[in-house]
């Protein structure tokens, strides 16, 4: 049966290509690789192919008939997979040579996830990855390292800062926009000046570029779009988030406020991560916003409130608790929500009769977002129940009532607040 071999060729230099890869290529009908490395691969197979350069159409059989591999430049992944499928269907073996290690952020996963490959027989040959090359260049082992790819993957500044804060070493596969300078700026923004940033590009080639230094030094350095980086933290530690606040801690005036016992339940339902992006819609005094900001030191909280007096209180509380990661928006909830960054968690404490529009905005994001809604009035409870059912048939709801003791003469009685319904859904 014909087979596809996905072979890692390291950085592309001949010295880093395993003999097993060369052996496989010599026996294959077709070798597919990036155009820039084809001459290197051809040279390694010279004892079976004496042509200077063989960039042929998949339908060409001239070389295969003489037991010579056909070398093809890799194009769009969809087209390449169709080419591979056509060749395999003829009972002929294919080698796809990929840079680095196919087991680490490689086309191999893309191939496996495509329905076209379901019936293929696939072999793997590992290679030397760019992160290993970087570690070797700076004499750094990888057993303690966290590996993150920002190449083609959007990562928030907070998630990067959190990863570096909690780990002694973090290796990064960088992109054009999110490279060593971007990483260094994040370190500066989060007051992590004690770390060391190392970066490399064109590893093993004549124009190899290696730099290391403090974030302040490295933020000025320029690197090609395809590069790798490592940040060393000599003082890694688990991020411990602060405990809950009391109502008396806040500036509140006469503005309605989510009481502390209810806030605890809301925050429990939200299950915040340190790098979450959070919306607080209908923020009131900002008590939930402040609690969230303290719980997400590497994330951001976006607080929306239309009442001018309440907005002023949120600013006061932001200053009081030094909540620098809290951003405040005065205005209509539905309209403002359309301008906010993609959230991980959303709390809706007041919607100004715009709950439907707000949920529609949340539902438009590509990922599922946890939404927690508190409701007191019968009308809001009914609306939340109906709307959430359209997005999440298994949404959760609890009812909470808080009673406070009050002294009357020598006796104590309980004053009970209005019951609050807390809805939790994934939209």
C-alpha positions in Angstrom: 0.0 0.0 0.0 1.3 3.5 -0.8 2.3 5.7 2.1 2.7 9.3 2.9 5.8 10.1 5.0 5.8 13.5 6.8 9.5 14.1 7.4 11.0 16.8 9.6 14.1 18.5 7.9 15.0 20.8 10.8 16.0 24.3 9.7 16.6 23.1 6.1 20.4 22.9 6.1 21.7 19.5 4.9 23.7 18.9 8.1 20.4 18.8 10.1 18.5 16.3 7.9 18.5 12.8 9.2 19.7 9.9 7.0 16.3 8.2 7.5 14.7 11.2 5.7 17.2 10.9 2.8 16.6 7.2 2.5 12.9 7.7 2.4 13.1 10.4 -0.3 15.3 8.2 -2.5 12.6 5.4 -2.5 9.6 7.7 -2.9 7.9 8.6 -6.2 7.3 12.2 -5.2 9.0 14.6 -2.7 7.1 17.8 -1.8 8.7 20.6 0.1 9.0 24.4 0.3 10.6 25.8 -2.9 13.6 27.2 -1.0 14.7 23.8 0.3 14.1 21.7 -2.9 17.7 22.3 -4.3 19.1 21.0 -1.0 16.9 17.9 -1.0 17.7 17.2 -4.7 21.4 17.4 -4.0 21.0 14.8 -1.1 19.3 12.5 -3.6 21.9 13.0 -6.4 22.9 9.3 -6.6 19.4 8.6 -8.0 18.6 11.9 -9.7 21.2 13.7 -11.7 19.0 16.5 -12.8 19.9 20.0 -11.7 16.4 21.0 -10.8 13.2 19.0 -11.1 10.1 21.1 -10.5 7.5 19.0 -12.4 3.8 18.7 -12.6 2.2 15.9 -10.7 1.1 14.3 -13.8 4.7 13.9 -15.2 5.9 10.3 -15.1 9.3 10.7 -16.8 11.5 10.5 -13.8 9.4 8.1 -11.8 9.7 5.6 -14.6 13.5 5.7 -14.1 13.2 5.3 -10.3 13.9 9.0 -9.8 11.8 11.0 -7.3 9.8 13.9 -8.6 10.4 17.1 -6.7 7.4 19.4 -6.3 7.2 22.8 -4.7 4.6 23.0 -2.0 1.6 25.2 -2.8 -1.6 26.0 -1.0 -2.3 23.3 1.5 -5.6 22.3 0.0 -4.1 21.9 -3.4 -1.1 20.0 -2.0 -3.3 17.6 -0.2 -5.3 16.9 -3.4 -2.0 16.3 -5.2 -0.9 13.8 -2.5 -4.2 12.0 -2.7 -3.9 11.7 -6.5 -0.4 10.2 -6.2 -1.2 7.8 -3.4 -4.3 6.6 -5.3 -1.8 5.4 -8.0 0.0 3.2 -5.5 3.0 5.6 -5.3 4.8 6.8 -2.1 5.1 10.5 -1.2 7.4 12.3 1.2 6.3 15.7 2.5 9.3 17.4 3.9 8.4 20.0 6.5 10.6 22.4 8.4 11.5 21.7 12.0 9.8 18.8 13.7 6.4 17.6 12.4 5.4 16.8 16.0 5.6 20.5 17.0 3.2 23.0 15.4 3.5 21.5 12.0 1.5 20.7 8.9 1.1 17.2 10.2 -1.8 18.1 12.4 -3.5 19.9 9.5 -3.1 16.8 7.4 -4.6 14.5 10.1 -7.6 16.9 10.6 -8.5 17.0 6.9 -11.1 14.5 5.8 -9.1 13.8 2.6 -6.4 12.0 4.7 -8.8 9.5 6.5 -7.8 6.5 4.4 -4.1 7.4 4.0 -1.2 5.4 5.6 1.0 8.0 7.2 4.5 7.7 8.7 6.4 10.3 10.7 10.1 11.1 10.9 11.0 13.7 13.5 13.4 16.6 12.9 15.3 19.2 14.8 12.9 22.1 15.6 13.7 25.7 15.6 13.1 25.9 19.4 15.7 23.2 20.0 18.1 25.2 17.8 17.5 28.3 19.9 17.9 26.4 23.1 21.2 24.9 21.9 22.4 28.4 20.8 22.0 29.7 24.3 22.8 26.5 26.2 19.3 26.2 27.6 17.5 22.9 28.2 13.8 22.5 27.6 12.5 20.1 30.3 11.2 23.0 32.4 10.0 25.0 29.4 6.5 26.0 28.4 6.0 26.2 24.6 3.7 28.8 23.0 3.0 29.5 19.4 1.8 33.0 18.4 2.3 32.2 14.7 -1.2 32.3 13.3 -2.7 32.3 16.8 -3.9 35.4 18.6 -2.6 35.7 22.1 -3.4 38.4 24.5 -0.7 40.3 26.3 -2.1 39.1 29.6 -1.8 35.4 28.7 1.8 36.0 27.7 2.6 37.8 30.9 0.9 35.1 33.0 2.9 32.3 31.2 6.2 34.1 31.8 5.3 34.9 35.4 4.6 31.3 36.3 7.4 29.5 34.4 11.2 29.6 34.5 11.4 29.4 30.6 8.9 30.0 27.9 9.7 29.3 24.3 7.8 31.2 21.5 7.2 30.5 17.9 6.8 34.1 16.7 4.9 35.8 13.9 5.5 39.1 12.0 3.3 41.1 14.4 4.0 39.2 17.5 7.8 38.9 17.6 10.6 39.5 20.1 10.0 43.3 20.3 6.3 42.7 21.0 7.1 40.1 23.7 9.6 42.6 25.3 7.1 45.4 25.3 4.6 43.1 27.2 7.3 42.5 29.8 7.8 46.2 30.2 4.1 46.9 30.4 3.7 44.3 33.2 6.8 45.5 35.1 8.7 42.3 34.4 12.1 43.9 33.8 13.9 41.1 35.6 13.5 38.6 32.8 15.9 37.9 29.9 14.6 37.8 26.3 16.5 35.6 23.8 15.7 35.5 20.1 16.9 33.8 16.9 16.2 33.8 13.2 17.6 32.0 10.2 19.1 29.4 12.6 22.0 27.4 11.1 22.2 29.6 8.0 25.0 32.0 7.1 22.8 35.0 8.0 21.9 33.5 11.4 20.7 36.2 13.9 21.0 35.7 17.7 20.3 38.4 20.3 19.6 38.4 24.0 19.1 41.1 26.7 16.7 42.8 29.0 13.2 43.7 27.8 14.3 47.3 27.5 17.2 46.3 25.3 15.3 43.8 23.2 12.3 46.0 22.5 14.5 48.0 20.1 15.7 44.9 18.1 14.3 44.0 14.7 13.9 40.4 13.6 12.5 38.7 10.5 8.9 37.6 10.5 9.9 33.9 11.0 11.8 33.8 14.2 11.7 32.2 17.6 12.2 33.5 21.1 12.7 32.5 24.7 12.1 34.3 27.9 13.9 33.2 31.1 12.3 34.2 34.4 14.7 33.6 37.4 11.8 34.2 39.9 8.7 32.2 38.6 5.8 31.9 41.0 2.1 31.0 41.0 -0.2 33.9 40.7 -2.3 34.2 43.9 -5.4 36.2 43.4 -6.8 38.4 46.2 -9.8 37.5 48.4 -13.2 39.1 48.1 -14.0 42.6 49.2 -16.7 43.8 51.6 -19.5 46.2 50.6 -18.0 48.8 53.0 -14.7 48.8 51.0 -16.4 50.5 48.0 -17.3 54.1 47.2 -21.1 53.6 46.7 -23.2 56.7 47.4 -26.9 55.7 46.7 -26.2 53.9 43.5 -27.5 50.3 43.4 -24.8 47.8 44.2 -24.5 44.0 43.9 -24.2 42.9 47.5 -21.1 41.0 48.6 -22.7 37.6 49.2 -24.2 37.7 45.7 -20.9 38.9 44.3 -19.2 35.8 45.7 -21.8 33.6 43.9 -21.4 35.5 40.7 -17.6 35.3 40.8 -17.8 31.6 41.6 -20.0 31.0 38.5 -17.7 33.1 36.3 -14.6 31.0 37.3 -12.2 33.6 36.2 -8.7 32.8 34.9 -5.8 35.3 35.6 -5.6 36.3 31.9 -9.4 36.5 31.1 -10.9 39.4 29.2 -14.1 40.3 31.0 -17.2 42.4 30.3 -19.3 43.9 33.1 -22.5 45.2 31.5 -24.6 47.5 33.7 -21.8 47.9 36.1 -23.4 50.2 38.7 -20.8 51.2 41.3 -18.3 48.8 39.7 -18.2 46.4 42.6 -18.2 43.3 40.3 -15.8 45.1 37.9 -13.3 45.7 40.7 -13.6 42.2 42.0 -13.0 40.8 38.5 -10.0 43.2 37.9 -8.4 41.8 41.0 -9.0 38.3 39.9 -7.5 38.8 36.4 -4.2 40.5 37.0 -3.0 39.6 33.5 -6.3 40.2 31.8 -8.6 43.2 31.3 -12.1 44.2 32.5 -14.4 46.4 30.4 -17.1 48.1 32.5 -20.2 49.6 30.8 -22.6 51.9 32.6 -25.0 54.5 31.2 -25.7 56.4 34.5 -23.3 59.4 34.8 -23.3 59.3 38.6 -22.5 55.6 38.6 -19.7 56.0 36.1 -18.1 58.6 38.4 -18.2 56.0 41.3 -16.6 53.4 39.1 -13.7 55.8 38.4 -13.4 56.4 42.1 -13.3 52.7 42.9 -10.9 52.1 40.1 -8.5 54.6 41.6 -9.1 53.4 45.2 -8.1 49.8 44.3 -5.5 50.7 41.7 -7.4 48.6 39.1 -5.2 49.6 36.1 -6.6 46.8 34.0 -10.2 48.1 34.3 -11.5 50.2 31.4 -14.7 52.2 31.8 -17.3 53.1 29.1 -20.2 55.5 29.6 -23.1 54.9 27.3 -25.7 52.5 25.9 -25.0 48.9 26.7 -25.9 47.3 23.4 -24.1 49.9 21.3 -21.0 49.9 23.5 -20.8 46.1 23.5 -20.2 46.1 19.7 -17.0 48.1 20.3 -15.5 45.9 23.0 -12.7 43.3 22.5 -13.7 39.6 22.4 -14.4 38.5 25.9 -13.8 35.2 27.7 -16.4 35.9 30.4 -19.4 38.3 30.5 -21.4 39.5 33.5 -24.7 41.3 32.9 -26.1 43.0 35.9 -28.2 45.5 34.0 -29.1 45.6 30.3 -31.4 48.6 30.0 -34.0 46.4 28.1 -31.3 45.5 25.6 -30.5 42.0 26.7 -31.5 40.5 23.4 -29.1 42.7 21.4 -26.3 42.2 23.9 -26.6 38.4 23.6 -26.6 38.6 19.9 -23.3 40.5 19.9 -21.8 37.9 22.2 -23.1 35.0 20.1 -21.4 36.5 17.0 -17.9 35.7 18.3 -16.4 32.5 16.9 -15.8 30.9 20.3 -18.2 30.0 23.2 -18.3 32.6 25.9 -19.4 32.1 29.4 -22.2 34.6 30.3 -23.5 35.2 33.9 -26.7 37.2 34.3 -28.2 38.4 37.6 -31.9 39.2 37.6 -34.3 40.5 40.3 -37.5 41.6 38.5 -40.0 39.0 37.2 -39.7 40.6 33.8 -35.9 40.3 33.6 -36.0 36.7 34.9 -38.6 35.7 32.2 -36.6 37.4 29.5 -33.3 35.8 30.5 -34.9 32.4 30.7 -36.4 32.7 27.2 -33.3 34.2 25.5 -30.7 32.0 27.0 -32.7 28.9 25.9 -32.1 29.9 22.3 -28.3 29.7 22.8 -27.7 27.1 25.5 -30.5 24.6 26.3 -28.5 23.4 29.3 -28.0 26.8 31.0 -27.8 26.8 34.8 -29.9 29.0 37.1 -29.8 29.4 40.9 -31.9 31.5 43.3 -30.1 33.3 46.1 -31.6 35.2 49.0 -29.6 36.9 51.7 -31.0 37.7 55.1 -29.2 40.1 57.5 -29.7 40.1 61.2 -31.1 43.3 62.7 -31.5 44.1 66.4 -34.8 45.3 67.8 -34.5 46.0 71.5 -33.1 42.9 73.1 -34.1 40.7 70.1 -32.8 40.0 66.7 -34.7 39.5 63.5 -33.7 38.8 59.9 -34.2 41.4 57.2 -34.3 39.5 53.9 -33.3 41.1 50.6 -35.1 40.5 47.3 -34.2 37.1 45.8 -31.7 37.1 43.0 -31.7 34.7 40.1 -28.3 34.0 38.7 -28.1 32.5 35.2 -25.0 30.9 33.7 -24.8 29.9 30.1 -22.3 29.3 27.3 -23.1 31.4 24.2 
